[in-house]
């Protein structure tokens, strides 16, 4: 049985913590390019890249984070159809016009292949060193979302809000997509509410789809009247092994579908670049990923 649901990948190498496989710590942009080109050909929907500017040493999340704008600009030139998802940009770090200009240019150069993943941030030390207020980051992010929507993909642009205001400005080049997708990160009720009211999708933090966490996510989605075309990006449990454990992989995918996923963010067990590329191919073959047309429509078959 083929499970037809779009899926992207949490890109290796671009964010490194201590528990990452050893080969990633020795890898660089050449390995990332090979991963991107293979994922592109195999039908994966997107690549991710994190967003941190400067962090204290010794954090569990690690300290190596590639810059998403620079990284995706490079990868856009060596791929054809795969999309690019910053996972996630910390909205309070940036002025909305800065995002509209820089990421609008990326969308323009990549022929409309950008999805903007956006969040409020939670690392106070990083806010402090950048001189960005931490306490009101939620309200600031909400205003930034409204301002970004007003500024992206059209000209001239105007907006007057609580934190941001601009009037009759031109941004060229602008995003190729007139309605560039905005997805909100975070796993709380507030994050989901922000996504439903101000954006086009929700990308909650990864959870294990067993027991209370799985039920909580399903219940949260059940309390909301989701707009048409609203995306729910779910990260199935980590360490999936489609090559050696296909049944377990399909079970994980179906749990994600059951909880309301319209798209998946996949991570795989791997011990080398070659092994990772084998996992990409095995997952694509197992789920029929190459048969899924990129775009807003999601076809799901739950018949095992």
C-alpha positions as CSV (number, residue, x, y, z in Angstrom):
1,X,0.0,0.0,0.0
2,X,1.2,3.5,-0.8
3,X,0.5,6.4,1.6
4,X,0.1,9.5,-0.5
5,X,0.9,12.5,1.7
6,X,3.5,15.2,1.1
7,X,6.6,15.1,3.1
8,X,9.7,17.2,3.6
9,X,12.9,16.5,5.5
10,X,14.6,18.0,8.5
11,X,17.8,18.6,6.7
12,X,20.9,17.0,8.3
13,X,24.1,19.0,9.0
14,X,22.4,22.4,9.1
15,X,21.8,22.2,12.8
16,X,24.1,20.1,15.0
17,X,23.6,19.0,18.6
18,X,25.7,16.5,20.4
19,X,23.4,13.5,19.6
20,X,23.8,13.9,15.8
21,X,25.7,11.1,14.0
22,X,29.4,11.6,13.7
23,X,29.5,12.0,9.9
24,X,27.4,15.2,10.2
25,X,30.0,16.9,12.3
26,X,32.5,16.4,9.6
27,X,30.2,17.3,6.7
28,X,29.6,20.6,4.9
29,X,27.7,22.2,2.1
30,X,28.8,19.6,-0.4
31,X,26.9,16.9,1.5
32,X,23.9,19.2,2.0
33,X,23.8,19.8,-1.7
34,X,23.8,16.1,-2.4
35,X,21.0,15.6,0.1
36,X,19.0,18.4,-1.4
37,X,19.4,17.2,-5.0
38,X,18.4,13.7,-4.1
39,X,15.3,14.8,-2.1
40,X,14.4,17.1,-5.0
41,X,14.4,14.2,-7.5
42,X,12.6,11.7,-5.1
43,X,9.6,14.0,-4.6
44,X,10.1,15.4,-1.2
45,X,8.3,18.7,-0.7
46,X,10.7,20.8,1.3
47,X,14.0,21.2,3.1
48,X,14.3,22.8,6.5
49,X,16.9,25.1,8.0
50,X,16.9,26.6,11.5
51,X,17.3,30.2,12.6
52,X,19.7,31.2,15.4
53,X,22.0,34.2,15.3
54,X,24.3,33.6,18.4
55,X,23.7,31.2,21.3
56,X,25.5,30.4,24.5
57,X,27.8,27.3,24.4
58,X,26.7,24.0,25.9
59,X,23.0,24.1,25.0
60,X,21.2,20.8,24.3
61,X,20.1,22.2,21.0
62,X,23.8,22.7,20.0
63,X,25.6,25.7,18.6
64,X,25.9,25.2,14.8
65,X,23.1,26.7,12.8
66,X,23.4,27.5,9.2
67,X,21.8,30.8,8.1
68,X,18.6,29.9,6.2
69,X,18.7,32.8,3.7
70,X,22.2,32.2,2.6
71,X,21.8,28.4,2.6
72,X,18.5,28.4,0.7
73,X,19.8,30.9,-1.8
74,X,22.6,28.4,-2.7
75,X,20.3,25.4,-2.7
76,X,17.8,27.1,-4.9
77,X,20.4,27.3,-7.7
78,X,21.2,23.6,-7.6
79,X,17.6,22.2,-7.3
80,X,14.5,22.4,-9.5
81,X,11.3,21.9,-7.6
82,X,11.8,21.3,-3.9
83,X,10.7,24.1,-1.6
84,X,12.5,25.8,1.3
85,X,11.2,26.1,4.9
86,X,13.0,28.1,7.6
87,X,12.1,26.1,10.6
88,X,11.5,28.6,12.2
89,X,12.5,32.2,11.7
90,X,12.3,34.0,15.1
91,X,10.0,36.9,14.2
92,X,10.9,39.4,16.9
93,X,14.6,39.4,15.7
94,X,13.6,41.1,12.4
95,X,11.7,44.0,11.0
96,X,8.8,42.8,8.8
97,X,10.1,44.9,5.9
98,X,13.5,43.2,6.2
99,X,11.9,39.8,5.9
100,X,9.7,40.9,3.0
101,X,12.7,42.2,1.1
102,X,15.2,39.4,1.8
103,X,12.9,36.4,1.7
104,X,10.8,38.0,-1.0
105,X,13.9,38.1,-3.1
106,X,14.6,34.5,-2.3
107,X,11.1,33.5,-3.4
108,X,11.6,35.6,-6.6
109,X,14.9,33.9,-7.4
110,X,13.6,30.4,-6.6
111,X,10.5,30.8,-8.8
112,X,8.1,30.7,-5.8
113,X,9.5,27.9,-3.8
114,X,9.6,29.5,-0.3
115,X,7.4,28.7,2.7
116,X,8.0,31.0,5.7
117,X,8.1,29.1,9.0
118,X,7.8,31.7,11.8
119,X,7.8,31.6,15.6
120,X,8.1,33.9,18.6
121,X,11.4,32.4,20.0
122,X,12.2,31.1,23.5
123,X,15.9,31.6,24.1
124,X,16.1,34.7,26.3
125,X,19.9,34.8,26.2
126,X,19.7,35.3,22.4
127,X,17.1,38.1,22.7
128,X,19.2,39.8,25.3
129,X,22.4,39.8,23.3
130,X,20.5,41.1,20.2
131,X,18.9,43.8,22.2
132,X,15.4,42.5,21.5
133,X,12.7,42.7,24.2
134,X,11.7,39.2,25.4
135,X,8.6,39.8,27.6
136,X,6.3,41.1,24.8
137,X,7.6,38.9,22.1
138,X,4.2,37.3,21.5
139,X,2.4,40.6,20.9
140,X,5.3,41.8,18.8
141,X,5.2,38.7,16.7
142,X,1.5,39.0,16.1
143,X,1.9,42.6,14.8
144,X,4.9,41.5,12.7
145,X,2.8,38.8,11.1
146,X,0.1,41.3,10.1
147,X,2.8,43.7,8.8
148,X,4.6,41.0,6.9
149,X,1.4,39.9,5.2
150,X,0.8,43.5,4.2
151,X,4.3,43.9,2.8
152,X,4.8,40.6,1.0
153,X,4.1,40.1,-2.7
154,X,2.5,43.4,-3.6
155,X,3.4,47.1,-4.2
156,X,3.1,49.7,-2.9
157,X,2.9,48.6,0.8
158,X,1.4,50.2,3.8
159,X,0.7,49.1,7.4
160,X,0.0,50.8,10.7
161,X,0.1,48.6,13.8
162,X,1.1,48.5,17.5
163,X,4.8,47.9,16.9
164,X,5.3,48.5,13.1
165,X,4.2,51.2,10.7
166,X,5.0,52.1,7.2
167,X,3.2,53.8,4.3
168,X,3.3,53.8,0.5
169,X,6.6,52.0,0.1
170,X,8.0,49.9,-2.7
171,X,9.8,46.6,-2.3
172,X,11.4,45.2,-5.5
173,X,12.0,42.5,-6.3
174,X,9.1,41.1,-4.4
175,X,7.9,37.5,-3.7
176,X,6.9,35.5,-6.7
177,X,3.9,34.2,-4.7
178,X,1.3,36.8,-4.1
179,X,0.1,34.8,-1.0
180,X,3.4,33.4,0.2
181,X,2.6,30.6,2.8
182,X,3.2,31.6,6.4
183,X,3.4,28.6,8.9
184,X,3.6,29.2,12.6
185,X,5.8,27.1,14.8
186,X,5.2,26.1,18.4
187,X,3.1,23.4,20.2
188,X,0.9,25.5,22.5
189,X,-2.8,26.5,22.2
190,X,-1.6,30.1,21.6
191,X,0.6,29.0,18.8
192,X,-2.3,27.2,17.1
193,X,-4.6,30.1,17.6
194,X,-1.9,32.4,16.0
195,X,-1.6,30.1,13.1
196,X,-5.3,29.8,12.4
197,X,-6.0,33.5,12.7
198,X,-2.9,35.1,11.2
199,X,-1.2,32.5,9.0
200,X,-1.7,29.6,6.6
201,X,-0.4,26.6,8.5
202,X,0.8,25.2,11.8
203,X,4.1,23.4,12.4
204,X,4.1,22.2,16.1
205,X,7.3,21.1,17.7
206,X,8.0,17.3,17.3
207,X,6.2,15.0,19.7
208,X,6.0,11.3,20.1
209,X,2.7,10.0,18.6
210,X,1.9,7.6,21.4
211,X,-0.1,8.1,24.6
212,X,-1.0,11.5,25.9
213,X,1.0,13.7,23.5
214,X,-0.6,12.1,20.5
215,X,-4.0,12.5,21.9
216,X,-3.4,16.1,23.0
217,X,-2.3,17.1,19.5
218,X,-5.4,15.4,18.0
219,X,-7.7,17.1,20.6
220,X,-6.1,20.5,20.0
221,X,-6.8,20.3,16.2
222,X,-10.3,19.0,17.0
223,X,-11.2,22.2,18.9
224,X,-10.5,24.5,15.9
225,X,-12.4,25.2,12.7
226,X,-9.5,25.1,10.4
227,X,-9.6,27.3,7.2
228,X,-9.7,25.7,3.8
229,X,-6.2,24.8,2.7
230,X,-4.8,25.2,6.2
231,X,-1.6,23.1,6.5
232,X,-0.7,21.0,9.6
233,X,3.0,20.0,9.5
234,X,3.6,17.0,11.8
235,X,7.0,15.5,12.7
236,X,6.6,11.7,13.2
237,X,8.8,10.1,15.8
238,X,12.5,10.3,15.1
239,X,14.8,7.4,14.2
240,X,12.5,6.0,11.6
241,X,14.1,3.4,9.4
242,X,12.2,2.9,6.1
243,X,14.8,0.7,4.6
244,X,15.0,-1.8,7.5
245,X,11.7,-1.3,9.2
246,X,9.1,-0.3,6.6
247,X,6.1,-1.4,8.6
248,X,7.1,0.7,11.6
249,X,7.6,3.6,9.3
250,X,4.2,3.3,7.8
251,X,2.6,2.9,11.2
252,X,4.2,6.2,12.2
253,X,3.0,7.9,9.1
254,X,-0.5,6.7,9.7
255,X,-0.5,8.0,13.3
256,X,0.5,11.4,12.0
257,X,-2.3,11.3,9.4
258,X,-4.8,10.2,12.2
259,X,-3.9,13.2,14.3
260,X,-4.6,15.6,11.4
261,X,-1.4,16.0,9.5
262,X,-1.6,17.4,5.9
263,X,2.2,17.2,5.5
264,X,5.1,15.5,7.3
265,X,8.6,16.7,8.4
266,X,10.7,13.5,8.3
267,X,13.8,12.5,10.1
268,X,15.5,9.1,9.6
269,X,18.0,6.9,11.3
270,X,21.3,7.1,9.5
271,X,25.0,6.5,10.1
272,X,26.6,8.0,7.0
273,X,25.7,10.2,4.0
274,X,25.2,7.1,1.9
275,X,22.9,5.5,4.4
276,X,20.9,8.7,4.6
277,X,20.4,8.9,0.9
278,X,19.3,5.2,0.9
279,X,16.7,6.1,3.5
280,X,15.4,8.9,1.4
281,X,15.0,6.5,-1.5
282,X,13.4,3.8,0.6
283,X,10.9,6.3,2.1
284,X,10.0,7.6,-1.3
285,X,9.4,4.1,-2.7
286,X,7.6,2.9,0.4
287,X,5.1,5.7,0.5
288,X,4.7,6.6,-3.2
289,X,6.1,10.0,-2.5
290,X,7.1,10.7,-6.1
291,X,3.5,10.3,-7.1
292,X,2.4,13.2,-4.9
293,X,2.2,16.4,-6.9
294,X,3.7,19.4,-5.2
295,X,1.1,22.0,-4.2
296,X,-1.8,22.5,-1.8
297,X,-3.7,19.3,-2.5
298,X,-3.1,16.4,-0.2
299,X,-4.2,12.9,-1.1
300,X,-4.3,10.3,1.7
301,X,-5.0,6.7,1.5
302,X,-5.6,5.1,4.9
303,X,-6.4,1.6,3.6
304,X,-3.6,-0.7,4.7
